Amino acid sequence: MKIAMVGSRNMSRYGREVIGLLMNNLKNKAEIVTIDVAGCNREIMKYKCKVFSGDNFELLNEQVADYADSLVIIEGGKNSGTLLLAEKFVEKNKLVYCVPGRITDPNSFACNWLISQGAIPLINTDQLT
C-alpha cells in the first residue's frame, strides 16, 4: 500500500505531532510518499519515505496521484496546494483522508472543508491499513 502524505507549509505543533504519530504507526505497514516543499512535508521527509520533487506542482500532483493508493492531508490553509492534490486523487477515484482540526484554526481550513465535501476524517491510524 502506498500512502501520499502532505500538509501545510506553515506547520503547527499539532501537525508535527500528528506526523510523528502517523509515521511511527505506519512504518513497515505502508510506503509513504510526499512532495518536497517546506513545512509538514519536510517533517514527513525526516522519516523514511519516497519524495517527489520539482518546480511544476501541477505535474507533481499528477505524479503523486498516479503513484499512491490514497492521500492523507495533515493540515492546510484556505489557499493550500493540498486542495489541488486532493482534487487529483478524487478524479482518479482514490481515497482522501483528512485530519480534522479546530474551526478557529486557519491551518485547519483545507482539511475541514474537504471533510465537508466527502473526504474521510482520519481519527486513528488503523483506518489506513
N, C-alpha and C positions, 0 to 999 in steps of 0.2 A: 504494500500500500504506500502511495506517495501522497504526502500532505503538503500543500503550499501554506506557508505561514507568513503573514505580513502585518504591519501596523503603522502607526503614526511616526512621522519624522520627529515629532515633539513627544517623545516617550515619557510617560508618567512613571512614578514609583509603582503604581498599580500594574501598569503594563510590564515593567521589568519583573515584577513578582509573578504575574501570570505566565510570562515566557519561561521563567525558571521552572515553574510547576509543570507546564506542558512539556517542555523539552526533557526534563528528568523522567516524567512518566511515559513518554513516547519512545525513549531510546530503546533500541532493539525491537521495537514493535512496528515502526514505520520509517520510511525515508522522508526527511523534512527538506523542503526546498524553499528558497526565498529569493528576493531581488535585492541587489546591492545598492541600498540607499541608507541614509542616516537614520538614527532613532531606533525604533523597535527592531528593524531588520538587522542592524549591526549587532544588536544584543542577541538576536537569533543566531547570527553568524559566529558567535563565540562558542557555540555548540557545533557538533558535527552535523553538517548539512550541505546540500548541493546549492550553489549560488549561481543565479543568472545575473549577468552584468552587461551594461551598455548604456548608451545615451538615449535610445529610442524606446520610450516606455510603452508605446503602443505595441511595438514588436515584442518587447519583453513580456508584456501582459499576455499576448497571444501564445508565446512560447511556454510560459508557466502554465497557462490554462490547458494547453495541449499535453503537457508533461504530467501534471499532477492529477490525482483522482478526486481530490476535494480541496477546499480552501478554508483556512481559519484566519479570521481578522481579529487582531488583539484590540486595537483602538484606532480611531481616526476622526479627524475633524470634518466640518461641513464640505470642504473642497478637497478632501483626501483622495489620493490616487487609488486607494483601496476600493473606492466605489467603482472605478473603471475596471479594475481587475475582477471584482465580483460580477460585473456585467458579462465579462468574457466567460466566466465559469457557468453562469446561468444560460448563456447562449449555447453552451456545449452540454447542457443538461447534467451538470456536475453539482454536487452539494456544496453549499456555502454555510459555514458556521461562523457565528459572531459572539464575542464575549460581551455580554450586556454590561452597560455602565450607568452611572448616575445621570439623570436627565439634566442636572445642573452643570455637568462637566462638558465643555465644548469638545473635548477629545473623545467623548463617547458618542457624538452625533452619528458618525457613519455606521457604527455597529447597531445602535438603537434604531436608526432609520431602516437599515437593511433587514433587521428583525421584523419591523412593522410591514415590510414588503414580502416577507416569507422566508428569510434566512433562518437557519436553525440556531436558537440560543444555545451557546456552549456553556453548560453549567457543571460538567465534570469531564475528565479526560476519557472515561470509559466510553463515551459517545463516539469517539474517533476510531476505536479499534474493535 
